[in-house]
Amino acid sequence: MALNKDILGADLYSRANNYNEVDITDLEAARLAFWKNIAEGIIEHFKTNGVLTVPGLGLIAGSVAVTGNSITGKLS
């Protein structure tokens, strides 16, 4: 599956909702935890849904054309 704004958006919405209506004693720590949680959601979405395709033909390395087969793989 390719990257999907609906899936990512729903996940980020859910993650953000976890920080609503909670008591915060240390605002800076809460902000840091919030953004780490959001970043984790984005990274996980890329790792789960991102696909990298490298063409085997049409690339240039210096003045030499690259040959070979295309490679498709998951991000890790």
DRENPA-3360 file (N, C-alpha, C; in nm, 2 decimals, always signed):
BEGIN
1 = MALNKDIL = +0.08/-0.12/+0.00/+0.00/+0.00/+0.00/+0.09/+0.12/+0.00 ~ +0.05/+0.22/-0.07/+0.12/+0.35/-0.07/+0.09/+0.44/+0.05 ~ +0.16/+0.54/+0.06/+0.13/+0.64/+0.17/-0.01/+0.69/+0.15 ~ -0.09/+0.71/+0.26/-0.23/+0.74/+0.25/-0.26/+0.85/+0.36 ~ -0.31/+0.96/+0.31/-0.34/+1.08/+0.40/-0.45/+1.04/+0.49 ~ -0.55/+0.96/+0.45/-0.66/+0.93/+0.54/-0.62/+0.84/+0.66 ~ -0.53/+0.74/+0.63/-0.48/+0.65/+0.73/-0.39/+0.73/+0.83 ~ -0.30/+0.81/+0.77/-0.21/+0.89/+0.86/-0.28/+0.99/+0.93;
9 = GADLYSRA = -0.38/+1.06/+0.87/-0.45/+1.16/+0.94/-0.53/+1.11/+1.05 ~ -0.60/+0.99/+1.04/-0.68/+0.93/+1.14/-0.58/+0.89/+1.26 ~ -0.47/+0.84/+1.23/-0.37/+0.80/+1.33/-0.33/+0.92/+1.41 ~ -0.29/+1.03/+1.34/-0.24/+1.15/+1.41/-0.35/+1.21/+1.49 ~ -0.47/+1.21/+1.44/-0.59/+1.26/+1.51/-0.61/+1.19/+1.64 ~ -0.60/+1.06/+1.63/-0.61/+0.97/+1.75/-0.50/+1.00/+1.85 ~ -0.38/+1.01/+1.80/-0.27/+1.03/+1.89/-0.28/+1.17/+1.96 ~ -0.33/+1.27/+1.89/-0.34/+1.40/+1.95/-0.45/+1.40/+2.05;
17 = NNYNEVDI = -0.56/+1.32/+2.03/-0.67/+1.32/+2.12/-0.63/+1.26/+2.26 ~ -0.53/+1.18/+2.26/-0.48/+1.12/+2.38/-0.43/+1.23/+2.48 ~ -0.40/+1.35/+2.43/-0.35/+1.46/+2.51/-0.46/+1.56/+2.55 ~ -0.58/+1.53/+2.51/-0.69/+1.62/+2.54/-0.75/+1.59/+2.68 ~ -0.79/+1.69/+2.76/-0.86/+1.66/+2.88/-0.77/+1.59/+2.98 ~ -0.64/+1.62/+2.99/-0.55/+1.55/+3.09/-0.49/+1.66/+3.17 ~ -0.46/+1.63/+3.29/-0.39/+1.72/+3.38/-0.24/+1.72/+3.34 ~ -0.19/+1.85/+3.33/-0.05/+1.86/+3.29/+0.02/+1.94/+3.41;
25 = TDLEAARL = +0.12/+1.87/+3.46/+0.20/+1.94/+3.57/+0.32/+2.00/+3.51 ~ +0.38/+1.94/+3.41/+0.50/+2.00/+3.34/+0.47/+2.02/+3.20 ~ +0.44/+2.14/+3.16/+0.40/+2.18/+3.02/+0.50/+2.14/+2.92 ~ +0.63/+2.17/+2.95/+0.74/+2.14/+2.85/+0.75/+1.99/+2.83 ~ +0.74/+1.91/+2.93/+0.75/+1.77/+2.92/+0.63/+1.71/+2.84 ~ +0.51/+1.77/+2.86/+0.39/+1.73/+2.79/+0.41/+1.77/+2.64 ~ +0.46/+1.88/+2.61/+0.48/+1.92/+2.47/+0.58/+1.83/+2.40 ~ +0.69/+1.80/+2.47/+0.78/+1.71/+2.41/+0.72/+1.57/+2.39;
33 = AFWKNIAE = +0.65/+1.52/+2.48/+0.59/+1.39/+2.47/+0.49/+1.39/+2.35 ~ +0.41/+1.49/+2.34/+0.31/+1.51/+2.23/+0.38/+1.50/+2.10 ~ +0.49/+1.58/+2.08/+0.55/+1.58/+1.95/+0.63/+1.45/+1.92 ~ +0.69/+1.39/+2.02/+0.75/+1.26/+2.00/+0.65/+1.15/+1.96 ~ +0.53/+1.16/+2.01/+0.42/+1.07/+1.98/+0.38/+1.09/+1.83 ~ +0.37/+1.22/+1.79/+0.33/+1.25/+1.66/+0.44/+1.20/+1.56 ~ +0.56/+1.23/+1.59/+0.68/+1.19/+1.51/+0.68/+1.04/+1.49 ~ +0.65/+0.97/+1.60/+0.65/+0.82/+1.59/+0.54/+0.77/+1.50;
41 = GIIEHFKT = +0.43/+0.84/+1.50/+0.32/+0.80/+1.41/+0.36/+0.82/+1.26 ~ +0.42/+0.93/+1.23/+0.46/+0.96/+1.10/+0.57/+0.86/+1.05 ~ +0.67/+0.83/+1.14/+0.77/+0.74/+1.10/+0.71/+0.60/+1.08 ~ +0.63/+0.56/+1.17/+0.56/+0.42/+1.15/+0.48/+0.41/+1.02 ~ +0.41/+0.52/+0.99/+0.34/+0.52/+0.87/+0.43/+0.51/+0.74 ~ +0.54/+0.58/+0.74/+0.63/+0.56/+0.63/+0.69/+0.42/+0.63 ~ +0.73/+0.37/+0.74/+0.78/+0.23/+0.75/+0.68/+0.12/+0.70 ~ +0.56/+0.14/+0.74/+0.46/+0.04/+0.71/+0.40/+0.05/+0.57;
49 = NGVLTVPG = +0.39/+0.18/+0.52/+0.32/+0.20/+0.39/+0.41/+0.25/+0.28 ~ +0.53/+0.29/+0.31/+0.61/+0.35/+0.21/+0.68/+0.24/+0.13 ~ +0.69/+0.25/+0.00/+0.76/+0.16/-0.09/+0.86/+0.24/-0.17 ~ +0.98/+0.19/-0.17/+1.09/+0.26/-0.25/+1.12/+0.18/-0.37 ~ +1.12/+0.24/-0.49/+1.15/+0.18/-0.61/+1.27/+0.25/-0.67 ~ +1.37/+0.18/-0.70/+1.49/+0.23/-0.76/+1.50/+0.17/-0.90 ~ +1.49/+0.26/-1.01/+1.50/+0.20/-1.14/+1.64/+0.15/-1.17 ~ +1.64/+0.04/-1.25/+1.76/-0.02/-1.29/+1.82/+0.04/-1.41;
57 = LGLIAGSV = +1.74/+0.11/-1.49/+1.79/+0.18/-1.61/+1.76/+0.33/-1.60 ~ +1.84/+0.40/-1.67/+1.81/+0.55/-1.68/+1.89/+0.63/-1.58 ~ +1.97/+0.57/-1.49/+2.04/+0.64/-1.39/+2.18/+0.66/-1.45 ~ +2.25/+0.76/-1.40/+2.39/+0.80/-1.44/+2.48/+0.80/-1.32 ~ +2.59/+0.73/-1.32/+2.69/+0.74/-1.22/+2.81/+0.81/-1.28 ~ +2.83/+0.93/-1.26/+2.94/+1.01/-1.32/+2.90/+1.02/-1.47 ~ +2.98/+0.97/-1.56/+2.95/+0.98/-1.70/+2.91/+0.84/-1.76 ~ +2.89/+0.74/-1.67/+2.86/+0.61/-1.71/+2.71/+0.58/-1.67;
65 = AVTGNSIT = +2.64/+0.52/-1.77/+2.50/+0.48/-1.74/+2.50/+0.36/-1.65 ~ +2.40/+0.36/-1.56/+2.38/+0.24/-1.47/+2.29/+0.14/-1.54 ~ +2.32/+0.02/-1.53/+2.23/-0.09/-1.59/+2.20/-0.18/-1.48 ~ +2.10/-0.26/-1.51/+2.05/-0.36/-1.41/+1.90/-0.37/-1.40 ~ +1.86/-0.44/-1.30/+1.72/-0.45/-1.27/+1.67/-0.35/-1.17 ~ +1.54/-0.31/-1.18/+1.49/-0.22/-1.08/+1.47/-0.30/-0.95 ~ +1.47/-0.23/-0.84/+1.46/-0.29/-0.71/+1.35/-0.21/-0.64 ~ +1.26/-0.29/-0.58/+1.16/-0.24/-0.50/+1.17/-0.30/-0.36;
73 = GKLS = +1.16/-0.21/-0.25/+1.17/-0.26/-0.12/+1.10/-0.17/-0.02 ~ +1.09/-0.22/+0.10/+1.02/-0.14/+0.21/+1.13/-0.06/+0.28 ~ +1.08/+0.05/+0.34/+1.16/+0.13/+0.42/+1.18/+0.07/+0.56 ~ +1.30/+0.08/+0.62/+1.32/+0.03/+0.75/+1.39/+0.13/+0.84;
% end
